[in-house]
Amino acid sequence: MKKIFSKGLFMLAAGLLTVSCADYNVTDDFKADPDPSVVEPYKDLGPVKSYIDRDKYPNMTLGATLKVAEFNKQELAHAAAVTNFDNLAFGNTLMSGKIVNDKGVMNFLDMKDLLDHVDEIGGEVFGSPLFANADQADGWLSMLTSPIEIEVEYVEGKVVNYKDSTEFHGTIDKGDSKKNGITSFDGENVLKIGTSSNVRIIEGFEVDSLATYTTTFWARPAKSTQASYTVVFSGDTIQGTGAGGKWTLPENKWTKVVVEAKSRPGVTQGYLTIQNTKSSDIYVQKAQIGYYPDNHRPQTEQEKTDTINYAINAWCNGVMKINEGRITSFDLIDEPIDVKSELMDGIYDLKHSTDKIFWQDVLGSENYGSAVAKAARRAYEEYGNDPSELKFFISESNLDDQLKFNSLMHWINKWDANGANIDGINAKVSLVYSENAETVKQTEESFDQLLNNLKNTGKLVRISNFDIKYQDASGANVTAKDITDVQRQALADFYGTIIKKYMTVIPNDKQAGICKGNIVDTNDPVGLWSKDTKSNDWVRNATYKAFCDVLSGK
């Protein structure tokens, strides 16, 4: 059954019957084929991957990067990808930050549907980074490493007994001393708070913003009427049960009032204020305060290590259970090197965080790679798969920076010595072609150096995020809508040059392939396809042909 894609619809070649996305599972002789009149002179070219000389380059593969949502639509991007590329990569859309919520619940439904579909159509997936600093489950790790709740005992605090007072030495925030102060009521001294007055009935103690304070006082209205007032504790208004959040005192009796509250963050001096309304004077006999200290303690270093190891194993178990052995190559760690860190013995440290929890913050830089590699390999084997088939890569960008490259290899060697057994390096490469000959020469020389560095590691080498933008002689970017045919051909030729360098410098048995960053033009002319402005179909361009030519050995 041949299926043709045109103008957003899958159709049966015979009868032009529209079929749904769910029906698109048959891949024999399927190809993405826009209107032939649009794609001249490239309409007779086959799928790009068919041009790879598999005998000469047995390990060479061609990959495409897509978003899961884009792929799952099973429309044009899906058709072009599965037809023309050996494998698919999904960037950060299958990483823990997209799958694990703050409580540790893992939702693998999209991943399962995707893998089931890819398996059904005979495709392959290169695994998204299992561990990274970006797009990790920050909320989950923060929750797991948060302080531990402990039992605490109530601590007695300050007591003020106005029965024993003859003069008020506290703070009157509003009102005057004539309406507020020590007076005699019911045959004993009390603190009187007049109407339209704000008076601190207890103060002069330090507060901890994490502690919960219990203030108890005994009060009653002056008249045979209910009193209404507001309570403020150390900068925060505390809601009562009366109308508008007010506190109330019943008429004609002394009432015990209990206020539980924390201070406003940043406030260190403790006090409780009664803001009286115009309903009645209020009398206070006694006020006392105590508190429950913060009932949490930080986790010990060992507890954090145990917690992070639990999270590593839980995450790896979840991924490998859903995977069912279908993905055999993964980016184990993504972009670990921190070029802003202080140099240690001539190399950069890994990225660490001050406001989040990174895996390596707890495991330590030297143990990070080996710890996660062992956990992922164990989980892969635990779900019935042969661990010898599993390949782990470390992905990193800007490896043309020699110091960054040296730093990456320093840490990989450390991890390998600790049992990580890293198989390959996934170098993220985004280049620029320039009409300035000197700039092009420098770009080629830098890429040559990168390839030789990668070759000398003895590890598998994969090139990903592979896009080349176009700049004119002045250094200005040329957009996809403005690029001329002559410029497009120059860009295509440069793609061919770069790919040929990879296939020539990297030994055949170490070639893990090239993965395109964008297969269709964005605002930049980076794609093998351009977008037809009238029909919005994808149109093969000179870069498509350049890929076919260089992969076939031309």
N, C-alpha and C positions, 0 to 999 in steps of 0.2 A: 504494500500500500504506500503510495507516494503522497505526502502532504505538502502543499504549497502555502507559504505565508505571503499574504499581500494585503496592505492597507489595514492591518490590525485584525484580520480574521484568519483562522485556520479553515481550510476548505479541502474537501476530497477532490482529487484531480478529475475524477469522473463524476459529472453531474453537478459540480460546484455546490455540494451540500455543506452548509455550515455545521461545524462540530464544536462542542463545548470544550473549555480548557481541561475538564476532567477526562475527556476522551483522548487527550493528547498523551498517549503512552507508547504508540507505535513509532519506532524510529528507523525501521528499515527503509533505506533510500530516501530518508527525509533530509531536506535542506532548506535553509532560509533563502528565499529567492524572490526579491522584489521585482517589480515590473522590468522585464529585460530592456525595454526601451530607455529606461532610466540609467541602467548600469553599464552601458557601452563605455569603454571597450573591454570591460572585465567580466562580462556575463558568462563567458565560457570557462572561467576558472573554477576549480573544485574547492571543497572545504580546505581551509588553510592547513589543518593538521595532516591532511592526506599527502602533503608535499614533503614531510619529514622523511629522510632516508633512514628507515628504522634499522637497516642492516649496518650502516656506517655509524649511526648515532642511536644505539639501542636504548639509552636512558633519557634521551632528549624528549621533553614534553612541552606542550604549549598550554598555558593556563589563562583563565579569564576571571577577573574580579567582578562580582555582582553583589547587590544587596539581596538579602533573603526575600524581602517583599517583592522586589523586582523580578526575581527568579520565579517565585511562586505564582505570579500572574500568568505564567506560561504563555506569554505573548512574544513579541519580537526579540527582546533581549535574551529570553530563554531559548528561543529557536536558534538564534545566531550563536549562542554560547555552546550549546550541546552539539551543534553541527560542526563547528569549526575548531573547537578546542578540546584538548585531552582531559583537562580537569578544571574544576571550578573552585574558587576561593571566595569567602564571604566576609572578608575584612573583620570588623569588630562586632558583627551582628550575631555571632554565636559565642560571644565571650560572656564571662560570668556576670558582668554588670547588666546584661540584657536578659539574663535567665534567672538569677537568684534575687529574691526580694529581701527587704531588710530583716525579715524574720527567718531567713534561711530556706524558704520554700522555693523549690526549683521547678520551673516551668519549661520542660523540654518539648512541648507539643510542636512548635514550629520546626525545631531541629529534627524531630522524629519524622514529621511529614516530609520534610525536605530530603532526608536520607532515604526514606522509603521510596520516594519518587525517583531520586537519582539512581538508586539501586535497580529500580524497575526498568529504567531506560538505558541501563548499562553504562552510566557515567561514573566519574570519580570526583572526590572532593579532597582538597588539601585543607587540613584542619586549621581553624582559627586558633590564634594563640590561646593556650590553656592558662597562662599566667602573664600578667602585665601590670603596669601602673595605671594606665588609662583603661576605662571601661571594665574595671573590676567591680566586684560587689562590695562597694565601700560601706553601705549601710549595714550589711551582714557582718563584715569584719569588725566594724565599730561596735556593734551589739555584742559580738562574741568576746571582745577584749575589754569591754566596759568593766568598771569596778564591781566587785562582788558584794551582795547584800549580806550584812551580818547583824547579829543581835546586839542591841545597845541598851544601857540602863538610863533611866530618867535622872537628870541632874537637877538638884534643887538650886534655885538662883536667888535673886534679890527679893526682899519682903519690905513693904512700906505699910505701917499701921498708923492710920491717921487718928486713931483714938488717943495715941500717945503724943500727938503733935499739938503745938500751940501756934505754930507759924508755918506757912507753906513756902518751901524753898524751891519748888519745881518751876517748870516753864509754862508760861501762859502765852500761847501763840496768837490768840485772838481774845479780846475782852480786856478788862482791867481788874485791878486787885480789889476794888469795891464789890464787884459782882462775883469774884472768884477767890477762894482761899479757905483757911480753917475757920469753921464756925461750930456752934453748939446746935445739935439736933437730936431729939429723943434722949436728952440727958447725957450725951457724949459728944466728944469732938469728932467732926467729920470734915471731908473736903467737899466744899460746895463748888459746883460748876454751873454758872449762870447761863441763861439763855443767850444765844448768839455768841457763844464763847467756845474756844478750842483750848483744852488744857491737857498737858501730859501728866497722867496719873501715876506713871512709873517710868523712870529713865535712869541713865547713868551706868549702863552696862554694855559690854561689847557683844556683838552678834556675829555669828558665822552664817553666811548666806546659804549654806547647805543644811543647817540644822533647823529642826521644827521646834518652835517655842510655844509653850502653853502659858498664857497669862490668865490669872484668875482674880476677879475682884467682886466685892459685894456692894450693891448700889440700890437706890430706890428714888422715885420721883418725889418732889416736894409736895405737890398737890394731889388731890384725889383724882388723878388722871394718868393715863399712860404716857410715858416719856419716849421720845424717838430721837435717835442720835446715830452718828457715824463713827466707826472705829478705824483708826490708822495705826498700823504697826510698822515701825521703822521704814517709813516711806511708802508703804503699800496700803491702799484702802482695802479693808477686809469685808467681804459681803456678809450681811446679816440675813435673817429670814423674813424681815418685814418688807413692806412695800418699798420699791426702789432700792432694795438691798440694805435698808436701814436696820439698826438694832433697836429693840424695844424693851422697856421695863414696865411690868404690870403695876397698877396703882396700889398704894397703901401697904406695900410690904418690901422687905429687903430681899433681894434676889442675887443668887450666885451666878455670875456670868463667866463663861470660859471661852477664851479666844485662842484658837490654834492657827499659827501663821509662820511664814518665813519672811525674812527681811527682803527688801528690794535689793537686787544685785548691786554691789558697789557700796551699799550702806554698811558702815561698821559700828555705829553707835545705836544702841537699842533704846526704844521707847514705845509706849502705847498712849495714843491721844484719843480723848473723847471730844468729838465735835458736836456740841449740843445744838439742838434746834430751838425754836421758840415755844415748844409745847410746855416745858416745865423746867425749873431748876432740877439738877441732879445732885444727889449726895453719895459720896463714896466713903465706905468705912475702912477698907483694907485692900491692898493690891499686892500680888506676889507673882513671880515668874520663875519658870524652870524650863528645861529643854531636853529634847532627845538629840544627842549628837548625830551627825551624818552617819547613817547606817550602811555605809559602803566603804570598802577599802580597795585600793588598787590591786590588780592581780600581780603576783610575784612574776619574776622573769620566767621561772619554770612553768607557772600556770599559763602565761601567755604563749610560751613555746608549745605546750601541750594543746592549747586551744587552736593555734594556727595549724598545727599538724592535723588536728581533727578536721579543720575546714578544708585543708588540702586534700585529705583522703575522701571526705564527703563529696567535694566537687569532682574529683577524678572518678569516683565510683559512679556518680550520676552521668557524667559524660560517656564513660566507657560502656555503661549498661545500655544507653540509648544507641551508642555507636555500633555495637554488635560486630566489631572488627571491620566495619566497612571503610573507615578512614584509617589508613596505615601510616600517613605522614602528617605530622603536626608541627606548627610553630609552638615550641614548648614555652618560650619566654619572648616577649616582644619589647624591643627598645629598652634594654636595662641600663645603658650607660648614661651617666650624668656628666655632661661636658662642663657644667658649672661647678662641679665639686672640686675641692682642693686636691691637687695632685699628691698621690702617695707612691713614692718610689718611681715616679715618672709615668704613672697611669691614673686614669680617672676611676673614681668609685662608682658603684651602682647608684641609681636614684633612690633617695630616701625621703620620707615625708615628715613634716612637723605638725600637720593638721589632719592627717588621715593615718590609716594603718596600711602600710605596704607589707606584702609577705616577707620581703627581705629585711624589713625593720626588725622583725622578731627573730627570723632564722639567721640573720647575719649574711653579709655579702658572700663569704666563702662557702657557706652551706646551702645557699638558696637554690642554685641550679641542681645540685645533686639531690636535695631533698624532694623537689617537685618532680624530677625525672624518675626517681625510684617509686614515688607514689603513683605516678601516671602509668608507669610500666607494670607495676603490681596490679593496678585496677584493670588494665588491658588484658592481662593474663587471667585474672580472677574470673572474668566473664567469658572464658573459654577460647581465648585467642592465643596465637603463637607470638610471644614477645620478640622473637627474632625478625618478624616481619615489620616491626614498628620502627619508624624513623623520626627522630627529634631534631628540629632545627632551632637555631636562635636567630630571630629576625631583628635587624637593626638598620637604621637609616644613616646617610652621610658617612659611609665607611671610606669614602675617598679622603677623609681626614685621617692622616696616618696615625696620629696619637689616639684617636677614637678607635681605629682598627686595632692598634696594639693593646689598648685597654680591654676591648672585647675579648681578644684572644687570651689575655692574661686571665680573665675570669673563667672563660671556657676551659682553659687548661687546669685551673684550680678545681672546677666542678668535675671534670673528667677524672682527675686524680682521686676525687672523693666518690667515684662510682657513677657519675651521671651518664657517661657514654653518649655525648652529643654527636649526632651523625653529620649534621651539615649546618651551613650558614645561609640564611635567607637575606640577601642584600637588597634593600629597598633602593631602587635607582630611578630617579626622575631627572631627566637631562633637558638641555636646551640646545637647539640647533640655531646657529647665528649666521647671518650673511657676512659677518666679519670673519675672515679667514683665520686670523690669529686666535680668536675666541674658540673657533671650531677645533683648531689644533690643540689648544689647552684642554678642551673637553675630552678629546680623544686620548691625550697623554694621561690625563687623570684617570680615565676609565681603564686604560691599559695597566696602569699601576694597581688599580683596585683588583683587576682580574688576576694579575700576577700574585698579589698578596693572598687572594682567595685560593688560588691554585696551590700555593706553598703551604697552606694549612693541611692539605691532604684530606680534607673533608668534602662532602657533597656540597655543591654550590648551586643555589637557586637565585634567580634574579626576579624580583617582584616589584609591584607598583610601577611597572615599566611604561613610562610615558615620556614623550619628547615634545616639548613646546617649540614654537618658532619665533625667533626674533629677527627684526631687520637690522641693517648695518648700524643704526643709531642705538640699538639695544631695546627698542620698543617691541612689546609682544604683538604678534599678528594673530588676529582672531580667526576662528573657523569660518565666519561669514565673509571675511575680507581676503582670505588667502587666495592667491592666484594659482592657476594650474602649474605654472613654472615653479612657484614656491612649494607647492604641494609635492611636486616630483623631487625637488631637492631634499625636502623633509623625508620623503619615502626612501630615498637613496641613503640618507643618514641612518634611518632605522636599519636598513640592510647592513650597513657598515658595522653598527654596534652589535647586531645579532651575530654577524660573521665572526667578530672578535671573540665573543663568548664561545662560539662553537669551535673556534680554532685554539684558543688559549687553554680553556678548561678541558682536561682529559675526558675522553668519552665516558669512562666509568665513573666520573665525578659530576657529570652533568645531571642536575636535578630539574632543569628546565627553566623556562622564562614564563612569567605570569604578567599579562597585560593589566595595567591599572585601569584604563577605560577603553572599552572596545569600540565605542562610538564617540564622535566628537562631542566635547563639552563646549564651553565658550572658546576653548583652545582647540586647534586642529590635531588632537592626539589620537583619533580613532582610526581603525581600519575601515570604518564606515563613516560617511557624512550623512547628515539629515537633509533630505529633500524638503525645501521650504514650502512647497505647495502641497505635497501629499503626506509629509512627515514620515515617509518610508526611509529606510536606511539604504544608502547607496554606496556600493564598494568604491573605494578611491585608490589612489596610487600606492598608499601604504599597504593595502590589502595585497596588491600584486607584489610589492617588495618583500613582504613576509613569505609569500609563496615561492618567490625566486630564491631567496637566500636559504630557506629551509630545504630546497631541492638541490642545493649545491651550486647554483649559478653565481 
